[in-house]
Amino acid sequence: MASFFQDAPVDPDLFAGDAALHAELRRRLPAEVLSAALERCAALGEATARELPALARQAEAQPPVHVPYDAWGRRVDELRTSPAWEALRVFSARHALVATGYEPGLGAHARTVQAALLHLFSASSATYSCPLAMTDAAARVLLDLAPAELRDRLVAGLTATDPARFITSGQWMTERTGGSDVGGTETVARPAGGAGDGRRFTLHGVKWFTSATTSEMALTLARIDDGGAPPVPGSRGLSLFCVEIAREPGRGWRGITVHRLKDKLGTKALPTAELTLDGAPATLLGAPGRGVANISGMLNVTRLYNAIASASGMHRACALARDYAGRRVAFGRKLIDLPLHATTLADMEAETAAVLALVMECAALLGRAEAGTASEDERRRLRALIPLAKLTTAKQAVACASEALECFGGAGYVEDTGLPRLLRDAQVLTIWEGTTNVLSLDLLRAEAKDGSFSAVVKDLAARAEGLARPLDRVAVAAVRDAVRGLAAHAQQAVQAGGDALEASARKLALRAGHLAEALFLADTAMADELAAERFRRFAALRLGA
Ligand SMILES: Cc1cc2nc3c(=O)[nH]c(=O)nc-3n(C[C@H](O)[C@H](O)[C@H](O)COP(=O)(O)OP(=O)(O)OC[C@H]3O[C@@H](n4cnc5c(N)ncnc54)[C@H](O)[C@@H]3O)c2cc1C
């Protein structure tokens, strides 16, 4: 009778085993910030080995439910989430996952420390990182645009570390007409009347994807219809609004009806609903008609979170695959001792380190921009690097998750191992917060506006020229060739212009994204032996070294 049973992989401490994150933090943070950051990361790392995976499993096993009516037929629109989802909210507040980005004592390093914490949290959070992304982005927008009373009241909740005061925000942009092209938005905003500052409206329309629907507030776009001239069509006619959601026990939501929760491929614990707004009270943020321009600060934050989630998912997938490789035997040897399997894992880890290097560069630049210490050139590069990072890393996250499943053989395809979730949750990273194509076109827009893509290419070229020993010579030559190739490709595309330029945007963007990863990893590799080996490997994988 068969007596063999395979040991399951064990959730590792994701910080203790993250040499890449250690190296990034060591090179980016001054000593006085570094030691406290390492302590906070160590606490989170411990949680990734025990508390967080257990909460994530429970939250996935008990997905949210929409209860439209009570037993007596009253519309209540209750969204029931699992206690584990609530525990993830509490955990997020206690570990200051949003608040760290606004911690005055951290100055320009706030986003770097925050990115490290989120890198550890995201992949073990059953996508609680999604509500956090929108919460952080809402804080950014309110700080930049909201009237003082609203700003002070809401930002205090969004950045609270006391779970009793911590609130989250949604972001309701996508309508049935489209998520990429919000210019087709049908929702209208009607003046609420009464005394006030002219900023009170009621909203009327349908929002087609609203994640974190249990949040206390949301930012959304609508077209002002004041009964005078017809509303301005297209994206120029859109204004930005803040909705404070009023839920009255037994009486539903004020001015909002929940149609249903989406039945999604992944992100199962995250409530994502379809809503009708019919009289939802809202406050206008910023100038009327400037809605699309006004969400740019929000997009920087949510896209950075997306890139962090990609790096995080890749790191966890690699860590689980490596753990399993030490437990599984094939052909008389542990998988980890089989040269080809060991190479497969090392390649995945090199790619993950490169992704992390780009993510941490973006976080550092965003921190400097928000602290007011970024140069004009750094601000310009940040504008292009964020979409580049989001689109490039999301594609890599899907590929890495797929490879990780293969590392477990058949077990990787079996639901109750929990492993298929790695792939399902990675797939969304390419879609929300701007698809690959949409972000590639965004880069062209950024280039046309202030030359930000050229600024990135110029910076990469200068970095490539500065590469030196101890970096591998073949890898360095490949990087320099690739930068020249990218610059030539960009020039040809710009000369071709029109549809040809648009058609080439995605290839150009992915090429630039991989090169940026290689060059930021090279910076880390100058002082770190393992990073240097990963730089060599990544250059071989992506740049043909
Ligand atoms: C799990 C989940 C949660 C979500 N949560 C939210 C949320 O909380 N709030 C919210 O507002 N939205 C949310 N979304 C919606 C998401 O942001 C949109 O699905 C996304 O922006 C794409 O929009 P779309 O679905 O309308 O696709 P479309 O815009 O119709 O895109 C379809 C395809 O066309 C391509 N495309 C579009 N325009 C161009 C172009 N000009 N050139 C080339 N290709 C193009 C796209 O790349 C894509 O491949 C969520 C989506 C998912 C899956």
PDBQT file of the ligand as one rigid body, heavy atoms in Angstrom, charges set to zero:
ROOT
HETATM    1  C1  LIG A 601     -11.346  43.055  -9.952  1.00  0.00    +0.000 C 
HETATM    2  C2  LIG A 601     -11.565  44.416 -10.530  1.00  0.00    +0.000 A 
HETATM    3  C3  LIG A 601     -11.819  45.469  -9.683  1.00  0.00    +0.000 A 
HETATM    4  C4  LIG A 601     -12.023  46.749 -10.189  1.00  0.00    +0.000 A 
HETATM    5  N1  LIG A 601     -12.267  47.772  -9.326  1.00  0.00    +0.000 NA
HETATM    6  C5  LIG A 601     -12.507  49.007  -9.810  1.00  0.00    +0.000 A 
HETATM    7  C6  LIG A 601     -12.791  50.099  -8.933  1.00  0.00    +0.000 A 
HETATM    8  O1  LIG A 601     -12.805  49.970  -7.714  1.00  0.00    +0.000 OA
HETATM    9  N2  LIG A 601     -13.068  51.304  -9.466  1.00  0.00    +0.000 N 
HETATM   10  C7  LIG A 601     -13.043  51.514 -10.803  1.00  0.00    +0.000 A 
HETATM   11  O2  LIG A 601     -13.273  52.632 -11.226  1.00  0.00    +0.000 OA
HETATM   12  N3  LIG A 601     -12.761  50.508 -11.672  1.00  0.00    +0.000 NA
HETATM   13  C8  LIG A 601     -12.500  49.267 -11.198  1.00  0.00    +0.000 A 
HETATM   14  N4  LIG A 601     -12.216  48.234 -12.068  1.00  0.00    +0.000 N 
HETATM   15  C9  LIG A 601     -12.339  48.464 -13.481  1.00  0.00    +0.000 C 
HETATM   16  C10 LIG A 601     -11.020  48.615 -14.199  1.00  0.00    +0.000 C 
HETATM   17  O3  LIG A 601     -10.362  49.779 -13.801  1.00  0.00    +0.000 OA
HETATM   18  C11 LIG A 601     -11.346  48.601 -15.697  1.00  0.00    +0.000 C 
HETATM   19  O4  LIG A 601     -11.828  47.306 -16.002  1.00  0.00    +0.000 OA
HETATM   20  C12 LIG A 601     -10.149  48.930 -16.546  1.00  0.00    +0.000 C 
HETATM   21  O5  LIG A 601      -9.803  50.280 -16.386  1.00  0.00    +0.000 OA
HETATM   22  C13 LIG A 601     -10.421  48.661 -18.033  1.00  0.00    +0.000 C 
HETATM   23  O6  LIG A 601     -11.603  49.255 -18.449  1.00  0.00    +0.000 OA
HETATM   24  P1  LIG A 601     -12.702  48.426 -19.231  1.00  0.00    +0.000 P 
HETATM   25  O7  LIG A 601     -13.030  47.221 -18.423  1.00  0.00    +0.000 OA
HETATM   26  O8  LIG A 601     -13.818  49.319 -19.587  1.00  0.00    +0.000 OA
HETATM   27  O9  LIG A 601     -11.978  47.903 -20.544  1.00  0.00    +0.000 OA
HETATM   28  P2  LIG A 601     -11.834  48.700 -21.914  1.00  0.00    +0.000 P 
HETATM   29  O10 LIG A 601     -11.458  50.113 -21.612  1.00  0.00    +0.000 OA
HETATM   30  O11 LIG A 601     -13.013  48.463 -22.742  1.00  0.00    +0.000 OA
HETATM   31  O12 LIG A 601     -10.571  47.964 -22.553  1.00  0.00    +0.000 OA
HETATM   32  C14 LIG A 601     -10.664  46.765 -23.324  1.00  0.00    +0.000 C 
HETATM   33  C15 LIG A 601      -9.342  46.539 -24.045  1.00  0.00    +0.000 C 
HETATM   34  O13 LIG A 601      -9.122  47.599 -24.957  1.00  0.00    +0.000 OA
HETATM   35  C16 LIG A 601      -7.819  48.119 -24.792  1.00  0.00    +0.000 C 
HETATM   36  N5  LIG A 601      -7.851  49.557 -25.091  1.00  0.00    +0.000 N 
HETATM   37  C17 LIG A 601      -8.692  50.485 -24.606  1.00  0.00    +0.000 A 
HETATM   38  N6  LIG A 601      -8.395  51.690 -25.127  1.00  0.00    +0.000 NA
HETATM   39  C18 LIG A 601      -7.360  51.513 -25.954  1.00  0.00    +0.000 A 
HETATM   40  C19 LIG A 601      -6.611  52.360 -26.812  1.00  0.00    +0.000 A 
HETATM   41  N7  LIG A 601      -6.872  53.663 -26.907  1.00  0.00    +0.000 N 
HETATM   42  N8  LIG A 601      -5.630  51.812 -27.559  1.00  0.00    +0.000 NA
HETATM   43  C20 LIG A 601      -5.332  50.514 -27.472  1.00  0.00    +0.000 A 
HETATM   44  N9  LIG A 601      -5.999  49.648 -26.691  1.00  0.00    +0.000 NA
HETATM   45  C21 LIG A 601      -6.999  50.142 -25.948  1.00  0.00    +0.000 A 
HETATM   46  C22 LIG A 601      -7.468  47.858 -23.345  1.00  0.00    +0.000 C 
HETATM   47  O14 LIG A 601      -6.065  47.793 -23.183  1.00  0.00    +0.000 OA
HETATM   48  C23 LIG A 601      -8.131  46.513 -23.118  1.00  0.00    +0.000 C 
HETATM   49  O15 LIG A 601      -7.245  45.493 -23.522  1.00  0.00    +0.000 OA
HETATM   50  C24 LIG A 601     -11.978  46.958 -11.582  1.00  0.00    +0.000 A 
HETATM   51  C25 LIG A 601     -11.707  45.895 -12.441  1.00  0.00    +0.000 A 
HETATM   52  C26 LIG A 601     -11.491  44.640 -11.931  1.00  0.00    +0.000 A 
HETATM   53  C27 LIG A 601     -11.211  43.518 -12.874  1.00  0.00    +0.000 C 
ENDROOT
TORSDOF 0
